Amino acid sequence: MTKTKEDEGKVFELLDGYASRQHQCFVTELFLNENQTEYVVCFRPKGTTRDSPNRFSCVYLRIEPEQLRTMARANALTPAIVKELNSKLPNLGGQPV
């Protein structure tokens, strides 16, 4: 596995864990965009059902590659990312725990 893939996996887990614990959401995907200028992360609400109006709701977050590497090295989300998650994810339909 390449260092980039390891970093992506580590940050995926960090983001997913935080979103799950704090906002009842989960990460569905994390990928480098076509131009390789930023990572795109998709979050969806937990606990939706087939009939839920929120079942297709999602929020996208964009992360610069250097920011992703920083979080992977520190094994922690940056304060800026936490602030952005706390701003965007409550509007997704999940409730804070």
LUMLUMMI-564775 format. One record per atom (N, C-alpha, C): x, y, z; residue number from 1; atom name; residue in one letter. Coordinates in Angstrom, 2 decimals, padded with zeros to 5 digits, always signed. Example, Ala and Ser with C-alpha at 12.3 -4.5 7.8 and 13.67 -1.06 7.14 Angstrom:
<nodes>
{u: +013.19 | v: -005.69 | w: +007.80 | i: 1 | at: N | aa: A}
{u: +012.30 | v: -004.50 | w: +007.80 | i: 1 | at: CA | aa: A}
{u: +013.20 | v: -003.30 | w: +007.80 | i: 1 | at: C | aa: A}
{u: +012.85 | v: -002.25 | w: +007.08 | i: 2 | at: N | aa: S}
{u: +013.67 | v: -001.06 | w: +007.14 | i: 2 | at: CA | aa: S}
{u: +012.90 | v: +000.03 | w: +007.87 | i: 2 | at: C | aa: S}
</nodes>
This chain:
<nodes>
{u: +000.85 | v: -001.18 | w: +000.00 | i: 1 | at: N | aa: M}
{u: +000.00 | v: +000.00 | w: +000.00 | i: 1 | at: CA | aa: M}
{u: +000.89 | v: +001.24 | w: +000.00 | i: 1 | at: C | aa: M}
{u: +000.55 | v: +002.24 | w: -000.82 | i: 2 | at: N | aa: T}
{u: +001.35 | v: +003.45 | w: -000.88 | i: 2 | at: CA | aa: T}
{u: +001.07 | v: +004.33 | w: +000.32 | i: 2 | at: C | aa: T}
{u: +002.00 | v: +005.23 | w: +000.58 | i: 3 | at: N | aa: K}
{u: +001.84 | v: +006.16 | w: +001.70 | i: 3 | at: CA | aa: K}
{u: +000.57 | v: +006.98 | w: +001.53 | i: 3 | at: C | aa: K}
{u: +000.29 | v: +007.40 | w: +000.31 | i: 4 | at: N | aa: T}
{u: -000.92 | v: +008.19 | w: +000.05 | i: 4 | at: CA | aa: T}
{u: -002.16 | v: +007.39 | w: +000.42 | i: 4 | at: C | aa: T}
{u: -002.24 | v: +006.14 | w: +000.02 | i: 5 | at: N | aa: K}
{u: -003.39 | v: +005.30 | w: +000.35 | i: 5 | at: CA | aa: K}
{u: -003.49 | v: +005.08 | w: +001.85 | i: 5 | at: C | aa: K}
{u: -002.36 | v: +004.91 | w: +002.52 | i: 6 | at: N | aa: E}
{u: -002.36 | v: +004.76 | w: +003.97 | i: 6 | at: CA | aa: E}
{u: -002.91 | v: +006.03 | w: +004.62 | i: 6 | at: C | aa: E}
{u: -002.43 | v: +007.18 | w: +004.15 | i: 7 | at: N | aa: D}
{u: -002.90 | v: +008.47 | w: +004.69 | i: 7 | at: CA | aa: D}
{u: -004.40 | v: +008.63 | w: +004.46 | i: 7 | at: C | aa: D}
{u: -004.85 | v: +008.29 | w: +003.26 | i: 8 | at: N | aa: E}
{u: -006.28 | v: +008.39 | w: +002.95 | i: 8 | at: CA | aa: E}
{u: -007.10 | v: +007.50 | w: +003.88 | i: 8 | at: C | aa: E}
{u: -006.64 | v: +006.28 | w: +004.08 | i: 9 | at: N | aa: G}
{u: -007.36 | v: +005.35 | w: +004.97 | i: 9 | at: CA | aa: G}
{u: -007.41 | v: +005.85 | w: +006.40 | i: 9 | at: C | aa: G}
{u: -006.30 | v: +006.38 | w: +006.88 | i: 10 | at: N | aa: K}
{u: -006.25 | v: +006.88 | w: +008.24 | i: 10 | at: CA | aa: K}
{u: -007.20 | v: +008.07 | w: +008.42 | i: 10 | at: C | aa: K}
{u: -007.19 | v: +008.99 | w: +007.46 | i: 11 | at: N | aa: V}
{u: -008.05 | v: +010.18 | w: +007.56 | i: 11 | at: CA | aa: V}
{u: -009.52 | v: +009.79 | w: +007.37 | i: 11 | at: C | aa: V}
{u: -009.78 | v: +008.83 | w: +006.51 | i: 12 | at: N | aa: F}
{u: -011.15 | v: +008.32 | w: +006.37 | i: 12 | at: CA | aa: F}
{u: -011.66 | v: +007.86 | w: +007.73 | i: 12 | at: C | aa: F}
{u: -010.86 | v: +007.07 | w: +008.43 | i: 13 | at: N | aa: E}
{u: -011.26 | v: +006.57 | w: +009.75 | i: 13 | at: CA | aa: E}
{u: -011.44 | v: +007.70 | w: +010.76 | i: 13 | at: C | aa: E}
{u: -010.54 | v: +008.68 | w: +010.74 | i: 14 | at: N | aa: L}
{u: -010.67 | v: +009.83 | w: +011.65 | i: 14 | at: CA | aa: L}
{u: -011.96 | v: +010.60 | w: +011.40 | i: 14 | at: C | aa: L}
{u: -012.22 | v: +010.90 | w: +010.13 | i: 15 | at: N | aa: L}
{u: -013.43 | v: +011.65 | w: +009.78 | i: 15 | at: CA | aa: L}
{u: -014.69 | v: +010.85 | w: +010.09 | i: 15 | at: C | aa: L}
{u: -014.69 | v: +009.57 | w: +009.75 | i: 16 | at: N | aa: D}
{u: -015.85 | v: +008.72 | w: +009.98 | i: 16 | at: CA | aa: D}
{u: -016.13 | v: +008.58 | w: +011.48 | i: 16 | at: C | aa: D}
{u: -015.10 | v: +008.38 | w: +012.26 | i: 17 | at: N | aa: G}
{u: -015.27 | v: +008.25 | w: +013.71 | i: 17 | at: CA | aa: G}
{u: -015.85 | v: +009.50 | w: +014.32 | i: 17 | at: C | aa: G}
{u: -015.32 | v: +010.66 | w: +013.94 | i: 18 | at: N | aa: Y}
{u: -015.81 | v: +011.92 | w: +014.48 | i: 18 | at: CA | aa: Y}
{u: -017.25 | v: +012.16 | w: +014.06 | i: 18 | at: C | aa: Y}
{u: -017.53 | v: +011.97 | w: +012.77 | i: 19 | at: N | aa: A}
{u: -018.89 | v: +012.20 | w: +012.25 | i: 19 | at: CA | aa: A}
{u: -019.90 | v: +011.28 | w: +012.94 | i: 19 | at: C | aa: A}
{u: -019.50 | v: +010.05 | w: +013.17 | i: 20 | at: N | aa: S}
{u: -020.38 | v: +009.08 | w: +013.82 | i: 20 | at: CA | aa: S}
{u: -020.65 | v: +009.46 | w: +015.27 | i: 20 | at: C | aa: S}
{u: -019.60 | v: +009.75 | w: +016.01 | i: 21 | at: N | aa: R}
{u: -019.73 | v: +010.07 | w: +017.44 | i: 21 | at: CA | aa: R}
{u: -020.45 | v: +011.40 | w: +017.68 | i: 21 | at: C | aa: R}
{u: -020.13 | v: +012.39 | w: +016.91 | i: 22 | at: N | aa: Q}
{u: -020.62 | v: +013.74 | w: +017.18 | i: 22 | at: CA | aa: Q}
{u: -021.88 | v: +014.14 | w: +016.42 | i: 22 | at: C | aa: Q}
{u: -022.12 | v: +013.52 | w: +015.27 | i: 23 | at: N | aa: H}
{u: -023.20 | v: +014.01 | w: +014.41 | i: 23 | at: CA | aa: H}
{u: -024.10 | v: +012.93 | w: +013.82 | i: 23 | at: C | aa: H}
{u: -023.95 | v: +011.68 | w: +014.24 | i: 24 | at: N | aa: Q}
{u: -024.78 | v: +010.60 | w: +013.72 | i: 24 | at: CA | aa: Q}
{u: -024.74 | v: +010.52 | w: +012.19 | i: 24 | at: C | aa: Q}
{u: -023.54 | v: +010.71 | w: +011.65 | i: 25 | at: N | aa: C}
{u: -023.30 | v: +010.63 | w: +010.20 | i: 25 | at: CA | aa: C}
{u: -022.16 | v: +009.65 | w: +009.95 | i: 25 | at: C | aa: C}
{u: -021.95 | v: +009.32 | w: +008.68 | i: 26 | at: N | aa: F}
{u: -020.82 | v: +008.47 | w: +008.33 | i: 26 | at: CA | aa: F}
{u: -020.24 | v: +008.91 | w: +007.00 | i: 26 | at: C | aa: F}
{u: -018.98 | v: +008.55 | w: +006.77 | i: 27 | at: N | aa: V}
{u: -018.31 | v: +008.87 | w: +005.52 | i: 27 | at: CA | aa: V}
{u: -018.62 | v: +007.76 | w: +004.51 | i: 27 | at: C | aa: V}
{u: -019.08 | v: +008.15 | w: +003.33 | i: 28 | at: N | aa: T}
{u: -019.37 | v: +007.16 | w: +002.30 | i: 28 | at: CA | aa: T}
{u: -018.24 | v: +007.06 | w: +001.29 | i: 28 | at: C | aa: T}
{u: -017.51 | v: +008.15 | w: +001.10 | i: 29 | at: N | aa: E}
{u: -016.38 | v: +008.11 | w: +000.17 | i: 29 | at: CA | aa: E}
{u: -015.41 | v: +009.24 | w: +000.45 | i: 29 | at: C | aa: E}
{u: -014.16 | v: +008.99 | w: +000.10 | i: 30 | at: N | aa: L}
{u: -013.08 | v: +009.97 | w: +000.17 | i: 30 | at: CA | aa: L}
{u: -012.21 | v: +009.69 | w: -001.04 | i: 30 | at: C | aa: L}
{u: -012.06 | v: +010.69 | w: -001.90 | i: 31 | at: N | aa: F}
{u: -011.26 | v: +010.47 | w: -003.11 | i: 31 | at: CA | aa: F}
{u: -010.58 | v: +011.77 | w: -003.53 | i: 31 | at: C | aa: F}
{u: -009.50 | v: +011.61 | w: -004.28 | i: 32 | at: N | aa: L}
{u: -008.77 | v: +012.73 | w: -004.85 | i: 32 | at: CA | aa: L}
{u: -009.48 | v: +013.12 | w: -006.14 | i: 32 | at: C | aa: L}
{u: -009.76 | v: +014.42 | w: -006.31 | i: 33 | at: N | aa: N}
{u: -010.50 | v: +014.83 | w: -007.50 | i: 33 | at: CA | aa: N}
{u: -009.67 | v: +014.60 | w: -008.76 | i: 33 | at: C | aa: N}
{u: -010.32 | v: +014.75 | w: -009.90 | i: 34 | at: N | aa: E}
{u: -009.70 | v: +014.45 | w: -011.19 | i: 34 | at: CA | aa: E}
{u: -008.41 | v: +015.24 | w: -011.43 | i: 34 | at: C | aa: E}
{u: -008.39 | v: +016.50 | w: -010.99 | i: 35 | at: N | aa: N}
{u: -007.20 | v: +017.35 | w: -011.18 | i: 35 | at: CA | aa: N}
{u: -006.15 | v: +017.12 | w: -010.11 | i: 35 | at: C | aa: N}
{u: -006.45 | v: +016.27 | w: -009.14 | i: 36 | at: N | aa: Q}
{u: -005.56 | v: +015.96 | w: -008.02 | i: 36 | at: CA | aa: Q}
{u: -005.18 | v: +017.19 | w: -007.22 | i: 36 | at: C | aa: Q}
{u: -006.16 | v: +018.11 | w: -007.08 | i: 37 | at: N | aa: T}
{u: -005.93 | v: +019.34 | w: -006.34 | i: 37 | at: CA | aa: T}
{u: -006.58 | v: +019.35 | w: -004.97 | i: 37 | at: C | aa: T}
{u: -007.53 | v: +018.43 | w: -004.75 | i: 38 | at: N | aa: E}
{u: -008.20 | v: +018.37 | w: -003.45 | i: 38 | at: CA | aa: E}
{u: -008.88 | v: +017.01 | w: -003.28 | i: 38 | at: C | aa: E}
{u: -009.06 | v: +016.66 | w: -002.02 | i: 39 | at: N | aa: Y}
{u: -009.82 | v: +015.46 | w: -001.69 | i: 39 | at: CA | aa: Y}
{u: -011.27 | v: +015.86 | w: -001.48 | i: 39 | at: C | aa: Y}
{u: -012.16 | v: +015.00 | w: -001.87 | i: 40 | at: N | aa: V}
{u: -013.59 | v: +015.21 | w: -001.69 | i: 40 | at: CA | aa: V}
{u: -014.08 | v: +014.11 | w: -000.75 | i: 40 | at: C | aa: V}
{u: -014.83 | v: +014.51 | w: +000.26 | i: 41 | at: N | aa: V}
{u: -015.36 | v: +013.58 | w: +001.25 | i: 41 | at: CA | aa: V}
{u: -016.88 | v: +013.73 | w: +001.26 | i: 41 | at: C | aa: V}
{u: -017.59 | v: +012.61 | w: +001.21 | i: 42 | at: N | aa: C}
{u: -019.05 | v: +012.62 | w: +001.25 | i: 42 | at: CA | aa: C}
{u: -019.53 | v: +012.03 | w: +002.58 | i: 42 | at: C | aa: C}
{u: -020.42 | v: +012.75 | w: +003.24 | i: 43 | at: N | aa: F}
{u: -021.03 | v: +012.32 | w: +004.50 | i: 43 | at: CA | aa: F}
{u: -022.52 | v: +012.10 | w: +004.28 | i: 43 | at: C | aa: F}
{u: -023.06 | v: +011.08 | w: +004.93 | i: 44 | at: N | aa: R}
{u: -024.50 | v: +010.80 | w: +004.90 | i: 44 | at: CA | aa: R}
{u: -024.98 | v: +010.55 | w: +006.33 | i: 44 | at: C | aa: R}
{u: -026.27 | v: +010.78 | w: +006.57 | i: 45 | at: N | aa: P}
{u: -026.81 | v: +010.55 | w: +007.93 | i: 45 | at: CA | aa: P}
{u: -026.94 | v: +009.06 | w: +008.23 | i: 45 | at: C | aa: P}
{u: -026.72 | v: +008.69 | w: +009.48 | i: 46 | at: N | aa: K}
{u: -026.93 | v: +007.32 | w: +009.94 | i: 46 | at: CA | aa: K}
{u: -028.41 | v: +007.09 | w: +010.20 | i: 46 | at: C | aa: K}
{u: -028.79 | v: +005.85 | w: +010.18 | i: 47 | at: N | aa: G}
{u: -030.10 | v: +005.47 | w: +010.66 | i: 47 | at: CA | aa: G}
{u: -031.27 | v: +005.85 | w: +009.79 | i: 47 | at: C | aa: G}
{u: -031.03 | v: +006.14 | w: +008.53 | i: 48 | at: N | aa: T}
{u: -032.17 | v: +006.43 | w: +007.66 | i: 48 | at: CA | aa: T}
{u: -032.76 | v: +005.12 | w: +007.16 | i: 48 | at: C | aa: T}
{u: -034.01 | v: +005.17 | w: +006.84 | i: 49 | at: N | aa: T}
{u: -034.69 | v: +003.99 | w: +006.32 | i: 49 | at: CA | aa: T}
{u: -035.00 | v: +004.21 | w: +004.84 | i: 49 | at: C | aa: T}
{u: -035.48 | v: +003.17 | w: +004.22 | i: 50 | at: N | aa: R}
{u: -035.84 | v: +003.24 | w: +002.79 | i: 50 | at: CA | aa: R}
{u: -036.85 | v: +004.35 | w: +002.52 | i: 50 | at: C | aa: R}
{u: -037.74 | v: +004.63 | w: +003.47 | i: 51 | at: N | aa: D}
{u: -038.78 | v: +005.64 | w: +003.29 | i: 51 | at: CA | aa: D}
{u: -038.41 | v: +007.01 | w: +003.84 | i: 51 | at: C | aa: D}
{u: -037.24 | v: +007.13 | w: +004.41 | i: 52 | at: N | aa: S}
{u: -036.82 | v: +008.39 | w: +005.02 | i: 52 | at: CA | aa: S}
{u: -036.60 | v: +009.48 | w: +003.98 | i: 52 | at: C | aa: S}
{u: -037.06 | v: +010.69 | w: +004.26 | i: 53 | at: N | aa: P}
{u: -036.79 | v: +011.79 | w: +003.33 | i: 53 | at: CA | aa: P}
{u: -035.31 | v: +012.18 | w: +003.31 | i: 53 | at: C | aa: P}
{u: -034.55 | v: +011.75 | w: +004.31 | i: 54 | at: N | aa: N}
{u: -033.13 | v: +012.08 | w: +004.38 | i: 54 | at: CA | aa: N}
{u: -032.22 | v: +011.00 | w: +003.82 | i: 54 | at: C | aa: N}
{u: -032.78 | v: +009.94 | w: +003.26 | i: 55 | at: N | aa: R}
{u: -031.93 | v: +008.80 | w: +002.87 | i: 55 | at: CA | aa: R}
{u: -030.92 | v: +009.14 | w: +001.79 | i: 55 | at: C | aa: R}
{u: -031.18 | v: +010.15 | w: +000.97 | i: 56 | at: N | aa: F}
{u: -030.22 | v: +010.54 | w: -000.06 | i: 56 | at: CA | aa: F}
{u: -029.48 | v: +011.84 | w: +000.28 | i: 56 | at: C | aa: F}
{u: -029.70 | v: +012.34 | w: +001.49 | i: 57 | at: N | aa: S}
{u: -029.02 | v: +013.57 | w: +001.91 | i: 57 | at: CA | aa: S}
{u: -027.52 | v: +013.33 | w: +002.01 | i: 57 | at: C | aa: S}
{u: -026.75 | v: +014.32 | w: +001.64 | i: 58 | at: N | aa: C}
{u: -025.31 | v: +014.22 | w: +001.79 | i: 58 | at: CA | aa: C}
{u: -024.70 | v: +015.61 | w: +001.90 | i: 58 | at: C | aa: C}
{u: -023.53 | v: +015.64 | w: +002.48 | i: 59 | at: N | aa: V}
{u: -022.73 | v: +016.86 | w: +002.60 | i: 59 | at: CA | aa: V}
{u: -021.34 | v: +016.53 | w: +002.09 | i: 59 | at: C | aa: V}
{u: -020.79 | v: +017.41 | w: +001.29 | i: 60 | at: N | aa: Y}
{u: -019.44 | v: +017.23 | w: +000.78 | i: 60 | at: CA | aa: Y}
{u: -018.48 | v: +018.19 | w: +001.47 | i: 60 | at: C | aa: Y}
{u: -017.31 | v: +017.69 | w: +001.74 | i: 61 | at: N | aa: L}
{u: -016.23 | v: +018.47 | w: +002.34 | i: 61 | at: CA | aa: L}
{u: -015.03 | v: +018.35 | w: +001.41 | i: 61 | at: C | aa: L}
{u: -014.32 | v: +019.44 | w: +001.23 | i: 62 | at: N | aa: R}
{u: -013.13 | v: +019.44 | w: +000.38 | i: 62 | at: CA | aa: R}
{u: -011.90 | v: +019.68 | w: +001.26 | i: 62 | at: C | aa: R}
{u: -010.88 | v: +018.87 | w: +001.04 | i: 63 | at: N | aa: I}
{u: -009.67 | v: +018.93 | w: +001.86 | i: 63 | at: CA | aa: I}
{u: -008.46 | v: +019.01 | w: +000.94 | i: 63 | at: C | aa: I}
{u: -007.57 | v: +019.94 | w: +001.21 | i: 64 | at: N | aa: E}
{u: -006.34 | v: +020.04 | w: +000.43 | i: 64 | at: CA | aa: E}
{u: -005.43 | v: +018.86 | w: +000.76 | i: 64 | at: C | aa: E}
{u: -004.67 | v: +018.38 | w: -000.24 | i: 65 | at: N | aa: P}
{u: -003.79 | v: +017.23 | w: +000.00 | i: 65 | at: CA | aa: P}
{u: -002.84 | v: +017.43 | w: +001.19 | i: 65 | at: C | aa: P}
{u: -002.29 | v: +018.62 | w: +001.34 | i: 66 | at: N | aa: E}
{u: -001.37 | v: +018.86 | w: +002.45 | i: 66 | at: CA | aa: E}
{u: -002.09 | v: +018.76 | w: +003.79 | i: 66 | at: C | aa: E}
{u: -003.33 | v: +019.20 | w: +003.83 | i: 67 | at: N | aa: Q}
{u: -004.13 | v: +019.11 | w: +005.04 | i: 67 | at: CA | aa: Q}
{u: -004.38 | v: +017.64 | w: +005.39 | i: 67 | at: C | aa: Q}
{u: -004.66 | v: +016.82 | w: +004.39 | i: 68 | at: N | aa: L}
{u: -004.86 | v: +015.39 | w: +004.62 | i: 68 | at: CA | aa: L}
{u: -003.59 | v: +014.76 | w: +005.18 | i: 68 | at: C | aa: L}
{u: -002.44 | v: +015.08 | w: +004.59 | i: 69 | at: N | aa: R}
{u: -001.17 | v: +014.52 | w: +005.08 | i: 69 | at: CA | aa: R}
{u: -000.90 | v: +014.95 | w: +006.52 | i: 69 | at: C | aa: R}
{u: -001.21 | v: +016.20 | w: +006.85 | i: 70 | at: N | aa: T}
{u: -001.01 | v: +016.70 | w: +008.21 | i: 70 | at: CA | aa: T}
{u: -001.85 | v: +015.92 | w: +009.21 | i: 70 | at: C | aa: T}
{u: -003.11 | v: +015.68 | w: +008.86 | i: 71 | at: N | aa: M}
{u: -003.98 | v: +014.92 | w: +009.76 | i: 71 | at: CA | aa: M}
{u: -003.52 | v: +013.48 | w: +009.90 | i: 71 | at: C | aa: M}
{u: -003.07 | v: +012.88 | w: +008.80 | i: 72 | at: N | aa: A}
{u: -002.59 | v: +011.50 | w: +008.84 | i: 72 | at: CA | aa: A}
{u: -001.35 | v: +011.39 | w: +009.74 | i: 72 | at: C | aa: A}
{u: -000.41 | v: +012.32 | w: +009.59 | i: 73 | at: N | aa: R}
{u: +000.80 | v: +012.29 | w: +010.41 | i: 73 | at: CA | aa: R}
{u: +000.48 | v: +012.47 | w: +011.89 | i: 73 | at: C | aa: R}
{u: -000.45 | v: +013.39 | w: +012.19 | i: 74 | at: N | aa: A}
{u: -000.81 | v: +013.67 | w: +013.58 | i: 74 | at: CA | aa: A}
{u: -001.80 | v: +012.66 | w: +014.15 | i: 74 | at: C | aa: A}
{u: -002.40 | v: +011.86 | w: +013.26 | i: 75 | at: N | aa: N}
{u: -003.46 | v: +010.93 | w: +013.65 | i: 75 | at: CA | aa: N}
{u: -004.58 | v: +011.66 | w: +014.39 | i: 75 | at: C | aa: N}
{u: -004.90 | v: +012.86 | w: +013.89 | i: 76 | at: N | aa: A}
{u: -005.94 | v: +013.70 | w: +014.50 | i: 76 | at: CA | aa: A}
{u: -006.48 | v: +014.69 | w: +013.47 | i: 76 | at: C | aa: A}
{u: -007.73 | v: +015.04 | w: +013.63 | i: 77 | at: N | aa: L}
{u: -008.31 | v: +016.06 | w: +012.78 | i: 77 | at: CA | aa: L}
{u: -007.79 | v: +017.43 | w: +013.17 | i: 77 | at: C | aa: L}
{u: -007.65 | v: +018.31 | w: +012.21 | i: 78 | at: N | aa: T}
{u: -007.21 | v: +019.67 | w: +012.53 | i: 78 | at: CA | aa: T}
{u: -008.38 | v: +020.47 | w: +013.11 | i: 78 | at: C | aa: T}
{u: -008.10 | v: +021.50 | w: +013.90 | i: 79 | at: N | aa: P}
{u: -009.19 | v: +022.33 | w: +014.42 | i: 79 | at: CA | aa: P}
{u: -010.06 | v: +022.94 | w: +013.30 | i: 79 | at: C | aa: P}
{u: -009.45 | v: +023.30 | w: +012.19 | i: 80 | at: N | aa: A}
{u: -010.21 | v: +023.87 | w: +011.07 | i: 80 | at: CA | aa: A}
{u: -011.20 | v: +022.85 | w: +010.51 | i: 80 | at: C | aa: A}
{u: -010.79 | v: +021.61 | w: +010.38 | i: 81 | at: N | aa: I}
{u: -011.69 | v: +020.56 | w: +009.87 | i: 81 | at: CA | aa: I}
{u: -012.80 | v: +020.29 | w: +010.87 | i: 81 | at: C | aa: I}
{u: -012.48 | v: +020.22 | w: +012.16 | i: 82 | at: N | aa: V}
{u: -013.50 | v: +020.01 | w: +013.19 | i: 82 | at: CA | aa: V}
{u: -014.53 | v: +021.13 | w: +013.14 | i: 82 | at: C | aa: V}
{u: -014.05 | v: +022.37 | w: +013.01 | i: 83 | at: N | aa: K}
{u: -014.97 | v: +023.51 | w: +012.94 | i: 83 | at: CA | aa: K}
{u: -015.89 | v: +023.39 | w: +011.72 | i: 83 | at: C | aa: K}
{u: -015.33 | v: +023.01 | w: +010.59 | i: 84 | at: N | aa: E}
{u: -016.14 | v: +022.86 | w: +009.38 | i: 84 | at: CA | aa: E}
{u: -017.15 | v: +021.72 | w: +009.52 | i: 84 | at: C | aa: E}
{u: -016.73 | v: +020.60 | w: +010.09 | i: 85 | at: N | aa: L}
{u: -017.66 | v: +019.49 | w: +010.33 | i: 85 | at: CA | aa: L}
{u: -018.79 | v: +019.92 | w: +011.27 | i: 85 | at: C | aa: L}
{u: -018.44 | v: +020.62 | w: +012.33 | i: 86 | at: N | aa: N}
{u: -019.45 | v: +021.07 | w: +013.30 | i: 86 | at: CA | aa: N}
{u: -020.40 | v: +022.09 | w: +012.69 | i: 86 | at: C | aa: N}
{u: -019.96 | v: +022.77 | w: +011.66 | i: 87 | at: N | aa: S}
{u: -020.81 | v: +023.73 | w: +010.97 | i: 87 | at: CA | aa: S}
{u: -021.73 | v: +023.06 | w: +009.96 | i: 87 | at: C | aa: S}
{u: -021.21 | v: +022.08 | w: +009.22 | i: 88 | at: N | aa: K}
{u: -021.96 | v: +021.48 | w: +008.11 | i: 88 | at: CA | aa: K}
{u: -022.79 | v: +020.25 | w: +008.49 | i: 88 | at: C | aa: K}
{u: -022.29 | v: +019.41 | w: +009.35 | i: 89 | at: N | aa: L}
{u: -022.96 | v: +018.12 | w: +009.57 | i: 89 | at: CA | aa: L}
{u: -024.27 | v: +018.20 | w: +010.36 | i: 89 | at: C | aa: L}
{u: -024.46 | v: +019.14 | w: +011.27 | i: 90 | at: N | aa: P}
{u: -025.77 | v: +019.20 | w: +011.95 | i: 90 | at: CA | aa: P}
{u: -026.92 | v: +019.45 | w: +010.97 | i: 90 | at: C | aa: P}
{u: -026.65 | v: +020.05 | w: +009.84 | i: 91 | at: N | aa: N}
{u: -027.69 | v: +020.33 | w: +008.85 | i: 91 | at: CA | aa: N}
{u: -028.02 | v: +019.11 | w: +007.98 | i: 91 | at: C | aa: N}
{u: -027.32 | v: +018.04 | w: +008.18 | i: 92 | at: N | aa: L}
{u: -027.49 | v: +016.86 | w: +007.34 | i: 92 | at: CA | aa: L}
{u: -028.74 | v: +016.04 | w: +007.70 | i: 92 | at: C | aa: L}
{u: -029.21 | v: +016.21 | w: +008.89 | i: 93 | at: N | aa: G}
{u: -030.37 | v: +015.45 | w: +009.30 | i: 93 | at: CA | aa: G}
{u: -030.12 | v: +014.55 | w: +010.48 | i: 93 | at: C | aa: G}
{u: -028.85 | v: +014.30 | w: +010.79 | i: 94 | at: N | aa: G}
{u: -028.51 | v: +013.55 | w: +011.99 | i: 94 | at: CA | aa: G}
{u: -028.55 | v: +014.46 | w: +013.19 | i: 94 | at: C | aa: G}
{u: -028.69 | v: +013.90 | w: +014.35 | i: 95 | at: N | aa: Q}
{u: -028.74 | v: +014.67 | w: +015.58 | i: 95 | at: CA | aa: Q}
{u: -027.45 | v: +014.46 | w: +016.36 | i: 95 | at: C | aa: Q}
{u: -026.90 | v: +015.53 | w: +016.99 | i: 96 | at: N | aa: P}
{u: -025.72 | v: +015.34 | w: +017.84 | i: 96 | at: CA | aa: P}
{u: -026.03 | v: +014.37 | w: +018.97 | i: 96 | at: C | aa: P}
{u: -025.05 | v: +013.61 | w: +019.37 | i: 97 | at: N | aa: V}
{u: -025.20 | v: +012.65 | w: +020.46 | i: 97 | at: CA | aa: V}
{u: -025.03 | v: +013.37 | w: +021.77 | i: 97 | at: C | aa: V}
</nodes>
